[in-house]
Amino acid sequence: MRLAAVVILMCAMIPHAWSQGPVVTEPVAPFQPWLEATAIMQPWSLERTEALVEDRDVWIPRLKEMGFEAVSFIPGPGDIKPNYPTEVLRAAVDDYHAAGMKFIMYWSIMHVGHHDTWHTVAGKRPDWWQRDAEGGTIDIYGDKWLCPSTGALDYTIELGIQLARDLAADAVMLDNQEFYWTDTGGTGYCEGCQAKFRADMRADLGDDRLREMGLDPEALRCPLPDEPLYPRWVDWRYRVWREATDTFRTRLREAIPGIVLTANTQYKYKWPLAVTEIIKGEDLLFSESKNQLGPVMSWKLAYGRALADGKPIWNYVDTWVGGDLTAMRPPEEIYNRVCTSLAWNTSPWLVGYGLVTRQPAFRWVRSDYGSEGRGSWVRAEGEGPDGSTAVRLTGDGAVRIGISHQPFPAVEAGQRFSFRCRYRVADMTTGLPRVRITFVDAKHKAPAGEPYVFFADGAADVVGWHELVLDDIVAPEGAEVVNVEPSLWAADGSVWFDDIQFIRDGETVLENGDFELTADGAAGGSRDALASCLLFQREHRELYTAATLYADVGVFTSRHSADFGYEYARYSSGSIQALLSAHIPFELVLEDQLTLDRLAKYRVLIAPVASCLTDEQIRVLADYARSGGSLIFTGRTAMADAYNADRDTDLLAELLGAGRSRPHLGEVLRCRRPHTVLRRGEVDGRWSADSRRGRR
């Protein structure tokens, strides 16, 4: 028998997307307990993926010991190195499965999961591109984003199913499941969108209604702002992604019974992404909270819990230092992010930056120039001068490999530097030991000024330890960072480097230039903090499975008030923060959740600045108050229709038989909005209204 836990949470969230078109029907599937309480590791690119694939005999037990129970890989070939063939990745997946871990396949509709075929179809099918009203496109990540209203949807579904089968995936995560925007405005104007919008509006409104609006049903196109149907087009974009997600899940489940689908959504963003209805086509919600601190993450996860509406939530949080992918945050910051995620009953999804490494020494990573595995580097204890630790680079034949300090130290144009290090060589018959110092701009491109590359060369035929020195190094115009790179330069044999210094104003700007600190050792405290969080979830799974959110205060958040009334971004953070600060358990209620049956659980319902409501929504609020609930609303709540057209009458006040004081514009701009509290009189059962002036 499963133990049902009642979790007291403080929930916040924004109104849900407008329900239009056919209702999405969820596929029937057996309950899968691992979805509710798990920890996922996603190694993103290069050494992180190499470690979890090539060194999996070390990393599988290590991940399990830390509390991870699932991994996510990107199928190749594609943009994200190391680009393993399917058979290599499948062998790794089989080993993770044998250890009892799950595999989640990274995929996407809008960029084909970074797969090489993205560039093929993007080049051949411009009719599949996301477009704005002027035909503009999105090319973030290197090529045109694809639109789900086109044949791109079928293409990515079929290829995704094939790869999910080949890799024995337990789940598929669709990244960037969204429209995007250009300088012109939101996308959703490609010919595929034009045809789908036309068909959907004719089905929803009917040709006669469209003609009454002065529109030709057969020539209908996606509208521009201030044109008829523009608000409906904004709503319709949510529907596009909802239906595309549901189509993907339905076909995926038909092909691979029991497989799970989720989609990474930035649901805190405003309407151009059109993501808040996607959950209707998913098995669980993927929330990208990333680097948000605990209080702000709480706002978003409260909103996410309302969106999920009972489905599990995976929460992507970062644990690495911003701008430095080699280091983990200090333990207190790890606790802040991961414990907040756990407190909201969500499973942490972590990227391997700073945690998963194949590098021997802290702050130093390998730079490889086509050595094809014929070069290596190690942190060599006892092999430095006087028995110290050094770094040893070795080439099998003439190769060019090096190590590079990460992150690149920041510099300013005109600053002067000097370089010092010690080196020795052995068995070198070709090439030379060389240190290359390269100044680049913020995009790691050549700066405006010259020279921007400097070399300090050693000799290949010397015995014992020697010193390399280079003075009068000046950062050129446009330089913002510098790459200090000791290397084997088209050389064989071995070279040792130690005591590496890049000196400015008498101090070196490099860390761990003596290589005494291991990569693992630097992250020890942070890694232990992370493991303690993940193991708590695993060891107390009863707290996280079949959990029910407890709250007798509801906060109604209106997506239409955000999209058309511009009352707040996605939810009223002020009301949410006040409840969190007062330690009052609450949960958010979305537009499509606003029913009298749903509201019956709340003693109090707060409707902060819910200006854009339908007649039916206003009636539900009034019925809730008349049935004994306490209704608190602020600002222009219920003063406009769903698309922000002012109402001729105050329907909410009429239904409740009580008036309200109306703010004048100056008070609104000064954020001094009155609020009205309506409650049942304790003596005569009649309604009374108290109006109070809000404070700054």
Stockholm file with secondary structure:
# STOCKHOLM 1.0

chainA/1-696         MRLAAVVILMCAMIPHAWSQGPVVTEPVAPFQPWLEATAIMQPWSLERTEALVEDRDVWIPRLKEMGFEAVSFIPGPGDIKPNYPTEVLRAAVDDYHAAGMKFIMYWSIMHVGHHDTWHTVAGKRPDWWQRDAEGGTIDIYGDKWLCPSTGALDYTIELGIQLARDLAADAVMLDNQEFYWTDTGGTGYCEGCQAKFRADMRADLGDDRLREMGLDPEALRCPLPDEPLYPRWVDWRYRVWREATDTFRTRLREAIPGIVLTANTQYKYKWPLAVTEIIKGEDLLFSESKNQLGPVMSWKLAYGRALADGKPIWNYVDTWVGGDLTAMRPPEEIYNRVCTSLAWNTSPWLVGYGLVTRQPAFRWVRSDYGSEGRGSWVRAEGEGPDGSTAVRLTGDGAVRIGISHQPFPAVEAGQRFSFRCRYRVADMTTGLPRVRITFVDAKHKAPAGEPYVFFADGAADVVGWHELVLDDIVAPEGAEVVNVEPSLWAADGSVWFDDIQFIRDGETVLENGDFELTADGAAGGSRDALASCLLFQREHRELYTAATLYADVGVFTSRHSADFGYEYARYSSGSIQALLSAHIPFELVLEDQLTLDRLAKYRVLIAPVASCLTDEQIRVLADYARSGGSLIFTGRTAMADAYNADRDTDLLAELLGAGRSRPHLGEVLRCRRPHTVLRRGEVDGRWSADSRRGRR
#=GR chainA/1-696 SS CCCCCEEECBCCCCCCCCCCSSCCCCCCCCCCGGGTSCCEEECCSHHHHHHHHHTHHHHHHHHHHHTCCEEEECCSSBSSTTCCCHHHHHHHHHHHHHTTCEEEEEECSSSGGGBTHHHHHHHHCGGGBCBCTTSCBCCGGGSCCBCTTSTHHHHHHHHHHHHHHHTTCSEEEECSCSCCBCSSCBCCCSHHHHHHHHHHHHHHHCHHHHHHTTCCGGGCCCCCTTSTTHHHHHHHHHHHHHHHHHHHHHHHHHHSTTCEEEEEECTTSCGGGCCTTGGGGCSSEEEEEETCCHHHHHHHHHHHHHHHTTSCEEEEECCEETTEEEEECCHHHHHHHHHHHHHTTCEEEEECTTTSCCCSBTTEEEEESSCTTCEEEEEETTCSGGGCCEEEEEEEEEEEEEEEESSCCBCCTTCEEEEEEEEEEESCCSSEEEEEEEEECTTSSCCSSSCCEEEEECCSSCCSCEEEEEEEEECCTTCCEEEEEEEEEEEEEEEEEEEEEEEETTEECCSCTTCCSBHHHHTHHHHHHHHHHHHHHHHTGGGTSSCEEECSEEEECCHHHHHTSCSSSSSCHHHHHHHHHTTCCBEEECGGGCCHHHHTTCSEEEEETCCBCCHHHHHHHHHHHHTTCEEEEETTTTSBCTTCCBCSSCHHHHHHTCCCCCCCHHHHHTTCCCEEEEEECTTTCCEEEEEECCCC
#=GC SS_cons         CCCCCEEECBCCCCCCCCCCSSCCCCCCCCCCGGGTSCCEEECCSHHHHHHHHHTHHHHHHHHHHHTCCEEEECCSSBSSTTCCCHHHHHHHHHHHHHTTCEEEEEECSSSGGGBTHHHHHHHHCGGGBCBCTTSCBCCGGGSCCBCTTSTHHHHHHHHHHHHHHHTTCSEEEECSCSCCBCSSCBCCCSHHHHHHHHHHHHHHHCHHHHHHTTCCGGGCCCCCTTSTTHHHHHHHHHHHHHHHHHHHHHHHHHHSTTCEEEEEECTTSCGGGCCTTGGGGCSSEEEEEETCCHHHHHHHHHHHHHHHTTSCEEEEECCEETTEEEEECCHHHHHHHHHHHHHTTCEEEEECTTTSCCCSBTTEEEEESSCTTCEEEEEETTCSGGGCCEEEEEEEEEEEEEEEESSCCBCCTTCEEEEEEEEEEESCCSSEEEEEEEEECTTSSCCSSSCCEEEEECCSSCCSCEEEEEEEEECCTTCCEEEEEEEEEEEEEEEEEEEEEEEETTEECCSCTTCCSBHHHHTHHHHHHHHHHHHHHHHTGGGTSSCEEECSEEEECCHHHHHTSCSSSSSCHHHHHHHHHTTCCBEEECGGGCCHHHHTTCSEEEEETCCBCCHHHHHHHHHHHHTTCEEEEETTTTSBCTTCCBCSSCHHHHHHTCCCCCCCHHHHHTTCCCEEEEEECTTTCCEEEEEECCCC
//
